[in-house]
Amino acid sequence: MSDDISIGGESIRLGQFLKYAGLLDSGGDAKEAIIDGYVRVNGEVERRRGRQLVDGDLVTYEERTVRVRP
């Protein structure tokens, strides 16, 4: 099960989304988690902080998964 997080637009970068969704507290924390391979997008490890997320993407960090919504 996942929560839906509305981003209020067409897309958002992964690093920004992690903070916006409350999965991580700061940009530095997001950067480290992504580089270290702890973040998954649609089930795959994603190491690009600037990856553009769009409607329906699933982002997982630790045990929490959230779905991107416009």
C-alpha positions as CSV (number, residue, x, y, z in Angstrom):
1,M,0.0,0.0,0.0
2,S,1.2,3.5,-0.8
3,D,0.2,7.1,0.1
4,D,-0.5,9.5,-2.7
5,I,1.4,12.8,-2.6
6,S,0.2,15.6,-4.9
7,I,3.0,17.7,-6.3
8,G,0.9,20.4,-7.8
9,G,2.4,20.1,-11.3
10,E,3.5,17.8,-14.0
11,S,6.9,16.7,-12.6
12,I,9.3,17.0,-9.7
13,R,12.9,16.0,-9.1
14,L,13.5,13.0,-7.0
15,G,15.6,14.9,-4.4
16,Q,12.9,17.5,-4.0
17,F,10.2,14.9,-3.8
18,L,11.9,13.0,-0.9
19,K,11.8,16.2,1.2
20,Y,8.4,17.3,0.0
21,A,6.8,13.9,0.8
22,G,8.4,13.9,4.3
23,L,10.5,10.9,3.6
24,L,13.7,12.8,4.5
25,D,14.3,16.0,6.3
26,S,16.9,17.8,4.2
27,G,18.4,17.9,0.7
28,G,21.7,16.6,2.1
29,D,20.0,13.6,3.6
30,A,18.2,13.0,0.3
31,K,21.4,13.2,-1.6
32,E,23.2,10.7,0.6
33,A,20.2,8.3,0.6
34,I,20.1,8.4,-3.2
35,I,23.9,8.0,-3.7
36,D,24.0,5.1,-1.2
37,G,21.2,3.3,-3.2
38,Y,18.5,3.4,-0.5
39,V,15.9,5.0,-2.7
40,R,13.8,3.0,-5.3
41,V,11.6,4.4,-8.1
42,N,9.1,1.9,-9.5
43,G,11.0,-0.9,-7.7
44,E,14.4,-0.1,-9.1
45,V,17.3,1.5,-7.3
46,E,17.6,5.1,-8.5
47,R,20.9,7.0,-8.0
48,R,20.1,10.2,-9.9
49,R,18.9,12.9,-7.6
50,G,17.7,15.0,-10.6
51,R,15.5,12.2,-12.0
52,Q,12.2,13.7,-13.1
53,L,9.2,12.0,-11.4
54,V,5.8,12.0,-13.1
55,D,2.2,11.0,-12.2
56,G,2.0,7.4,-11.0
57,D,5.7,6.9,-10.1
58,L,6.2,5.0,-6.9
59,V,9.1,6.1,-4.6
60,T,10.3,3.9,-1.8
61,Y,12.6,4.8,1.1
62,E,13.0,2.4,3.9
63,E,9.6,0.8,4.5
64,R,7.5,3.7,3.1
65,T,6.3,3.9,-0.5
66,V,4.5,7.0,-1.9
67,R,2.9,7.6,-5.3
68,V,3.5,10.8,-7.2
69,R,0.2,12.6,-8.2
70,P,-0.1,15.9,-10.1
